[in-house]
Amino acid sequence: MSDERLLTFSVFESTPEYGTNLKIDSIKFTNYRFFNGEFELLVNGENLLIYGENGSGKSTVYKALELLTQNQFSDFDNNLNIFAREGENSVVEFGFTNSQELIITSDLERMPDHIASLKGLSVFKPMLDYKRMLRVHYDSEINGDKINLYSMFRKLLSDYPIELEDESKVKLSTIKDFNFYFDSLEKVLKNDFLKPINAFLDKYFQSDIFIEKFVFWTEIDEKSSMPNPIINLLIDYGDHLIDKYHTFLNEARLSALAISIYMVAVKNLFASLETEGLKILALDDLLISLDMSHRLRLLEILKNEFSDFQIFFFTHDKALYELYKEKLNWKKYEFYLDDHDEIPGLILKQGRSEIERAKMFYAQKEYEACALMLRKGFEKTLKSYLTPSEQRNQNYEELNLAGMIARALSKSSGEAENILRQLNSERRHIFNPLCHVDPKTIHSDELKNAISDMEKLKDLIR
């Protein structure tokens, strides 16, 4: 028998209607890298957040997305899972929200012409991991000297459009005259990158550093006697100019600098495309060295600068995953390694929030479990609203739920304040602290109202 009360809630995560922008709907793997046999990851056109243990297949999904940025697949056979049976092949299948499909196998040599919406990905290369970020401030061949960024920028901006005297346009990498190439690259960085990068540093990282200028010069290589092109950064830090910035700036400033350079490059390169196509941004373990404030600032960049992109975020940091999963609308998965059998596999957990889990328990009429999930969700929502110092008393002890509600009320107004007062009135009954015996009965209508109030509060705080 149906229960009309359940119609109010969606027990599972809802799939939004697809907009006009093309999105990835699903990725199916067959004997590709980590995945032995078949495995399908449903994305449903949403942003994707993945937490993964080391060796659980997280990087395999990232590498699959990287395939979309390639024009050729000559070495695809190298991705065959080592446990695949003789005669089996490696396959990656992408499904898109316009019902198109891309099937990549060893027989596919080039990106098919009919998938025109993917061609732009090879231009703005929306893949960023920690190793790529390191190129801004680390080079194994340089010890204590200036960092040469020429090779990084040559690769990053290879498809950047350059306007010729006759007003026609060519890709930067197609210019064969070295002097013209070098001059063109210098103009691009000076005119199109310098100001936006410094704006990123100021707006999102409240940085006390900025790029004074890109320094272009050449020197003769002693071994080959050939000219060696060099691009250095001159950094302004507290009105002091620093050319060996990688030996002076701390990790947080260097990471902020690298993120700003790459994010501006992605935006500028995408803006250079003549036709709009698939807009994705894939970020893999970027924030290893960033503190909590910088991690939150990256979220602001994603919200403000890439709201129309489909974002794929991968991390092996569970605390970061827990922080991020409530800050943006995601499809959330947790990857765990199953190594009980001879062939390692994946244990997949869909990362639902406490409120979503509370809805599931409500639908199953497990009201006590529903109340406990709501309490956990309430505490997490309050902690996302209060600063770390606001979550402690004058003795630097953690506040209990009542104390956090009082602090939240002191900085709230309007609808948020009204909801907080309503939830506070139900705190001792519905949000039972633990599973100790409570003779009071929890009524379903109380839970239904609490779930509705919690979702409103969460949206208001977000």
C-alpha positions in Angstrom: 0.0 0.0 0.0 1.4 3.4 -0.9 2.0 6.0 1.7 1.4 9.6 0.6 3.9 10.9 3.2 6.7 9.3 1.3 5.9 11.3 -1.9 7.3 14.4 -0.2 10.8 13.0 -0.3 13.2 11.5 -2.9 14.9 8.6 -1.2 17.8 8.4 -3.6 19.8 11.3 -5.1 17.7 12.9 -7.8 19.0 13.3 -11.4 18.6 16.9 -12.6 17.1 17.5 -16.0 19.8 17.9 -18.6 20.5 21.4 -19.8 21.6 22.6 -23.1 25.3 22.1 -22.2 26.7 18.7 -23.2 27.7 16.5 -20.2 29.1 13.1 -19.6 26.3 10.6 -18.6 28.3 7.5 -17.9 31.7 5.8 -18.3 32.0 2.1 -18.8 35.3 0.2 -18.4 36.2 -3.2 -19.8 39.6 -4.6 -18.8 40.9 -1.0 -18.6 43.9 -0.4 -16.3 42.7 -1.2 -12.8 39.3 -2.6 -13.8 39.2 -6.3 -14.6 36.0 -7.3 -16.5 33.2 -4.7 -16.8 32.5 -1.8 -14.5 30.1 1.2 -15.2 30.3 4.5 -13.4 27.1 6.5 -13.6 27.6 10.3 -13.7 24.1 11.4 -14.9 25.4 14.7 -16.2 26.4 15.9 -12.8 29.6 17.1 -11.2 31.5 14.1 -9.8 33.4 13.8 -6.5 35.4 10.7 -5.9 37.3 9.7 -2.7 39.5 6.7 -3.4 42.0 4.7 -1.4 45.4 4.2 -3.0 45.1 1.5 -5.6 41.3 1.4 -5.7 40.9 2.6 -9.3 40.5 6.4 -8.7 43.4 7.3 -11.0 42.0 4.9 -13.7 38.8 7.1 -14.0 41.0 10.2 -14.2 43.1 8.6 -17.0 40.0 7.7 -18.9 38.9 11.3 -18.9 42.3 12.2 -20.2 41.6 10.1 -23.2 39.0 12.7 -24.3 41.7 15.3 -24.7 43.6 13.1 -27.2 43.3 13.1 -31.0 45.1 9.8 -31.4 45.0 6.5 -29.5 48.1 4.7 -30.9 49.2 3.2 -27.5 45.8 2.3 -26.1 46.8 -1.4 -25.9 49.1 -0.5 -23.0 46.1 0.1 -20.8 45.0 -3.6 -20.9 44.3 -4.9 -17.4 47.1 -7.4 -16.4 44.5 -10.0 -15.3 42.6 -9.9 -18.6 42.2 -13.3 -20.2 43.9 -14.1 -23.5 42.0 -12.6 -26.4 40.2 -10.0 -24.2 40.6 -6.3 -25.1 40.5 -3.0 -23.2 37.5 -0.8 -23.9 36.3 2.6 -22.5 32.8 3.7 -23.4 31.6 7.2 -22.8 27.9 8.0 -22.8 26.8 11.7 -23.2 23.6 13.5 -22.3 22.8 14.0 -26.0 22.6 10.2 -26.4 25.9 10.1 -28.4 28.5 7.5 -27.5 32.3 7.3 -27.8 33.8 3.8 -27.7 37.6 3.7 -27.5 39.4 0.5 -28.3 42.8 -0.5 -29.7 41.2 -0.4 -33.2 40.3 3.3 -32.9 43.3 5.3 -34.2 41.8 8.9 -34.1 39.0 10.7 -32.5 35.9 10.2 -34.7 34.8 13.2 -36.7 31.2 12.9 -35.6 32.1 13.6 -32.0 32.8 17.3 -32.8 31.9 18.4 -29.3 35.1 16.8 -28.0 37.6 18.5 -30.2 38.0 21.5 -28.0 39.3 19.4 -25.1 42.6 18.9 -26.8 42.9 22.7 -27.0 42.2 23.7 -23.4 43.4 20.5 -21.8 41.2 20.6 -18.7 43.3 18.1 -16.7 45.2 19.2 -13.6 47.0 17.2 -11.0 49.6 17.8 -8.4 52.5 16.8 -10.8 51.4 19.4 -13.4 51.2 22.1 -10.6 54.7 21.3 -9.6 56.0 22.5 -12.9 55.4 26.0 -11.8 57.9 25.9 -8.9 59.9 22.7 -9.2 62.3 21.3 -11.7 64.6 18.3 -10.9 67.3 19.7 -13.2 67.5 23.0 -11.3 68.9 23.3 -7.9 68.7 26.8 -6.3 68.6 28.6 -9.6 65.7 30.2 -11.5 62.8 28.1 -12.8 62.6 28.0 -16.6 58.9 27.8 -17.5 59.4 27.8 -21.3 58.6 24.1 -21.9 55.5 24.3 -19.6 54.1 27.2 -21.4 55.0 25.9 -24.8 53.0 22.7 -24.1 50.2 24.4 -22.2 49.5 27.1 -24.9 50.4 25.0 -28.0 46.9 25.6 -29.4 46.5 29.2 -28.4 45.3 31.3 -31.4 47.7 34.0 -32.8 46.4 36.6 -35.2 48.6 37.4 -38.2 48.9 40.6 -40.1 46.3 39.5 -42.6 43.9 39.0 -39.7 44.0 35.2 -40.2 44.6 33.0 -37.1 47.1 30.2 -36.6 47.9 28.0 -33.6 50.9 29.1 -31.6 52.6 25.7 -32.1 52.4 25.9 -35.9 54.7 29.0 -36.0 58.1 27.8 -37.4 60.0 31.1 -37.2 61.5 30.9 -33.7 61.8 34.7 -33.2 58.2 35.2 -34.3 57.1 32.3 -32.1 59.0 33.6 -29.0 57.7 37.2 -29.5 54.1 35.9 -29.9 54.3 33.8 -26.8 55.6 36.8 -24.8 52.7 39.0 -26.0 50.2 36.3 -25.1 51.5 36.0 -21.5 51.9 39.7 -21.1 48.5 40.8 -22.6 46.2 37.9 -21.9 47.6 36.2 -18.8 49.4 38.6 -16.5 46.5 40.6 -15.3 44.0 37.7 -14.9 46.5 35.6 -13.0 47.2 38.4 -10.5 43.4 39.0 -10.2 42.9 35.3 -9.3 45.7 35.6 -6.7 44.1 38.6 -5.1 40.4 37.6 -5.3 40.6 34.0 -4.3 43.8 33.7 -2.2 44.0 37.2 -0.8 47.6 36.8 -1.8 50.5 39.1 -0.8 52.3 38.1 -3.9 51.8 38.9 -7.6 53.6 38.4 -10.8 55.6 41.5 -11.7 56.3 40.3 -15.2 57.3 37.3 -17.3 61.0 37.6 -18.2 61.9 36.3 -21.7 65.5 35.7 -22.8 67.8 33.2 -24.5 71.2 31.8 -23.7 73.6 29.6 -25.6 73.8 26.0 -24.4 77.4 25.0 -23.6 77.0 21.5 -24.9 75.0 22.0 -28.1 75.9 25.6 -28.8 72.3 26.1 -29.6 70.1 28.9 -28.2 68.1 27.9 -25.1 64.8 29.8 -24.7 64.0 30.8 -21.1 60.9 32.2 -19.4 61.3 33.2 -15.7 58.8 34.7 -13.3 59.6 37.9 -11.4 57.5 37.9 -8.2 56.6 40.9 -6.1 56.4 40.0 -2.4 55.9 42.8 0.0 57.4 45.3 -2.5 60.5 43.1 -2.9 61.2 41.5 -6.3 62.1 37.8 -6.2 63.3 35.9 -9.2 64.2 32.6 -7.3 60.7 32.5 -5.8 60.7 28.7 -5.5 63.4 28.9 -2.8 61.7 31.6 -0.8 57.9 31.3 -0.9 56.1 28.7 1.2 54.1 25.8 -0.2 50.7 27.5 0.2 51.8 30.6 -1.8 53.4 28.4 -4.5 50.3 26.3 -4.8 48.1 29.4 -5.1 50.4 30.7 -7.8 50.2 27.4 -9.8 46.4 27.1 -9.4 45.9 30.6 -10.6 48.1 30.1 -13.7 46.4 26.9 -14.7 42.9 28.1 -14.1 43.4 31.2 -16.2 45.0 29.1 -18.9 41.9 26.8 -19.0 39.5 29.8 -19.1 41.5 31.6 -21.8 42.0 28.6 -24.0 38.3 27.6 -23.8 37.3 31.2 -24.6 39.5 30.9 -27.8 37.4 28.1 -29.2 35.2 29.1 -32.1 32.5 26.4 -31.3 31.2 25.4 -27.9 31.5 21.7 -26.9 32.0 19.5 -23.9 33.2 21.6 -20.9 34.8 19.5 -18.2 37.4 20.2 -15.6 39.2 17.3 -14.0 41.2 17.9 -10.8 43.2 15.1 -9.2 44.7 15.5 -5.7 45.5 19.1 -6.1 45.4 20.1 -2.5 47.9 17.9 -0.8 49.9 20.9 0.6 47.1 23.4 1.0 45.6 24.4 4.4 41.9 24.5 5.0 41.4 28.1 4.0 43.0 27.5 0.6 40.9 24.4 0.1 37.8 26.4 0.6 39.0 29.1 -1.7 39.5 26.6 -4.5 35.8 25.8 -4.1 35.0 29.4 -4.6 36.9 29.3 -7.8 34.9 26.3 -9.0 31.6 27.9 -8.1 32.3 31.4 -9.6 34.5 30.6 -12.6 33.5 27.1 -13.7 29.8 26.9 -12.8 28.9 25.9 -16.4 31.6 23.2 -16.5 31.1 19.6 -15.5 33.7 19.2 -12.7 35.4 15.9 -11.8 37.3 16.1 -8.5 39.4 13.2 -7.2 41.1 12.9 -3.8 42.6 10.3 -1.5 42.0 12.7 1.5 38.8 11.5 3.3 38.6 14.7 5.4 38.7 16.8 2.2 36.0 14.6 0.7 33.8 15.0 3.7 34.3 18.8 3.5 33.7 19.1 -0.2 30.7 16.8 -0.6 28.4 19.3 1.2 29.8 22.4 -0.5 28.8 21.7 -4.1 26.2 19.7 -5.9 28.0 16.4 -6.8 27.5 12.8 -7.7 29.5 11.3 -4.9 31.4 8.0 -4.8 33.8 6.3 -2.4 36.3 3.8 -3.8 37.7 1.1 -1.6 40.2 -1.6 -2.6 38.9 -5.2 -2.4 42.0 -7.3 -2.2 40.5 -10.5 -0.7 40.6 -12.4 -4.0 43.6 -13.0 -6.3 42.4 -10.3 -8.6 42.0 -6.9 -6.8 38.6 -5.3 -7.2 36.6 -2.3 -6.2 34.2 -1.8 -3.3 32.0 1.1 -4.4 30.0 3.2 -2.0 27.7 6.0 -3.0 28.4 9.0 -0.8 25.0 10.1 0.4 24.7 12.8 3.0 23.2 12.3 6.4 20.0 13.9 5.3 19.7 11.6 2.3 20.3 8.6 4.6 17.7 10.0 7.0 15.2 10.0 4.1 16.0 6.3 3.4 15.4 5.4 7.0 12.2 7.4 7.0 10.9 5.5 4.0 11.7 2.3 5.8 9.9 3.5 8.9 13.1 3.2 10.9 12.4 6.4 12.8 15.0 6.2 15.5 17.8 5.7 12.9 16.3 8.5 10.9 16.5 10.8 14.0 20.1 9.9 14.6 21.1 10.6 11.0 19.3 14.0 11.3 21.3 14.8 14.4 24.6 14.0 12.7 23.5 16.1 9.7 22.5 19.0 11.9 25.9 19.0 13.7 27.7 18.8 10.3 25.6 21.7 8.9 26.4 23.8 12.0 30.1 23.1 11.8 30.1 24.2 8.1 28.5 27.5 9.2 30.6 28.2 12.3 34.4 28.9 12.1 36.6 26.5 14.1 37.0 29.1 16.9 33.2 29.6 17.1 32.9 25.9 17.7 34.8 26.1 21.0 34.1 27.9 24.3 36.4 30.3 26.2 38.3 27.3 27.6 38.9 26.1 24.0 36.6 23.0 24.6 34.3 21.8 21.9 30.8 23.0 22.2 27.9 20.5 22.4 25.0 20.7 20.0 23.1 23.2 22.3 26.1 25.4 22.4 26.6 25.3 18.6 23.0 26.2 18.1 23.3 29.2 20.4 26.4 30.4 18.5 24.7 29.9 15.1 21.6 31.9 16.4 23.8 34.7 17.5 25.0 35.3 13.9 21.7 34.5 12.1 18.7 36.4 11.1 15.5 36.0 9.0 14.4 32.5 7.8 17.7 30.9 9.0 17.1 32.1 12.5 13.5 30.9 12.6 14.5 27.4 11.3 17.3 27.2 13.9 14.9 28.1 16.7 12.4 25.5 15.5 15.1 22.8 15.3 16.4 23.8 18.7 13.0 23.3 20.2 13.0 19.7 18.9 16.6 19.1 19.9 16.1 17.1 23.1 13.4 14.9 21.5 14.0 14.3 17.8 17.8 14.8 17.8 18.4 12.3 20.6 22.1 12.4 21.5 22.7 8.6 21.6 20.7 5.4 21.5 19.9 5.4 25.2 16.4 4.5 26.3 13.9 7.3 25.7 10.2 6.6 26.6 9.0 9.3 24.2 7.7 8.3 20.8 9.0 9.9 17.7 6.2 10.7 15.3 6.7 10.5 11.6 5.3 14.0 11.0 7.9 15.5 13.4 10.6 13.8 11.3 9.1 14.9 8.1 9.0 18.6 9.2 12.6 18.3 10.6 13.9 16.9 7.3 12.2 19.8 5.4 13.7 22.4 7.9 17.1 20.8 7.7 17.2 21.0 3.9 16.1 24.6 3.9 18.7 25.5 6.5 21.4 23.7 4.5 20.5 25.7 1.4 20.5 29.0 3.3 23.9 28.3 4.8 25.4 27.1 1.6 
